[in-house]
Amino acid sequence: MSPTAIHWSIQKLNYHTIARTTACLLALFTLLLCSPLAKAQTPDPSVYKPWMIAPFTQADQVNPILGPNFDSFFFDPIRKENVRWQARAILGAAAIVKDGKLALIYHAEDSSNGFHGARGTFGTFRQGLAWSDDGLHFKTESQPVLYPDNGPFKDTEWTGGDEIPRIVEGPDKTYYLYYSGWNRTVTRLSVATSKDLVHWTKHGLIFAKAYNGKYGKLWCKAGAVVTELKDNRLQAVKIHGKYWMYFGEGDMHIATSDNLIDWTPLEIAPGQTNAPAEGERRYGHDQDSTGLLVVQFPRVHKFDSELVESGVAVLTTKGIVHIYNSSDTDSPDAPNWKKQSELYYSLGQALMSADDPTKLLDRSDASFLKPDRDFEELGATPHVVYLTGIAWYHGKWMIYYNGADWMVGVATTP
């Protein structure tokens, strides 16, 4: 079925009903026919190293857990009209545990510019809120909780919107949401805070004060703050008196903060060599800065051969495990996926030093989660698995990811 046909099917019927019905049918076929899908759920031990958070398996019984919703309207304060604020796509979700429930702050795209079945973004992005008692089944709020408005940050967020969320719990149970303000010229990391996940206060660009505003116009996205598991919740953790964040789209950079709001990206020190090692390559984004320290480069002929992009970071007894996003260009698998798609995103893990978060110790030899389900292979951007959230919930790890730039899936450990 084509993406266009799927969109119109969702318009006519309730999305959640379709998802539940599809999940039941898949489960029935799996039990009766011993389908290849069931065999594909078994993790490959050769993919995982001893230090990794693992193994993860896509939750096929419920996936996709969130998708386009044609019935939700929001009165846009800039356009002064109602918009179907999550009708075109749901492009990922940040996860946080609050008061025993698992909440997702999810990235929704409206249908203000139609339903183009092609790569790229056409609508405006807003952040929605969904709640769950099991981490698998979610109930969404009817209105977005973060969106562009006529306030002081309109120039950085309009008309593209607020995208690519990451969330952490900080001191005193304050929640910090990192998102990119997209004005269709440059996307830049911004931060907002909340006590209840519903009402948010925007603080603007996270690098605005660093080096006297030197990086105020830096293309930057996907801020992964280092967290630790404490009281059965992931919380931001200080290392050597600082909070640490991995960020970047192409080459991986790093920043520090005293307060989780104002961040300073680390620059290359005078005399320091920061070139790709053998087997690595520099991505070289045209809006990146050559003066910033790179802590992880793409690798030639690997699943992360085109670019690396931050995902989520967890401090463990082995070090900082950074589950990152990657794009391929010339791996041995590239000739196969290039027959069907322009790009290919999958997930890897990197081990960073707990004593020196800038130091890369090890990384995945192979991707541990690839686009191989229908909703990951077909969509606004085919062949994409892109991680935006992680939580420790009910005794297992749960990661939340964007499938093909239009739906959200979940994968869990046993």
PyMOL commands that set and color helices and strands:
alter all, ss='L'
color gray80, all
select helices_A, chain A and resi 3-12+15-33+36-40+45-47+154-157+171-173+210-213+334-337+374-377
alter helices_A, ss='H'
color red, helices_A
select strands_A, chain A and resi 57-58+73-76+81-84+89-98+101-109+125-132+139-140+161-169+175-182+187-194+201-205+224-230+233-236+243-247+249-250+253-257+263-265+307-316+319-327+345-352+360-363+385-393+396-403+407-412
alter strands_A, ss='S'
color yellow, strands_A
deselect
rebuild
show_as cartoon
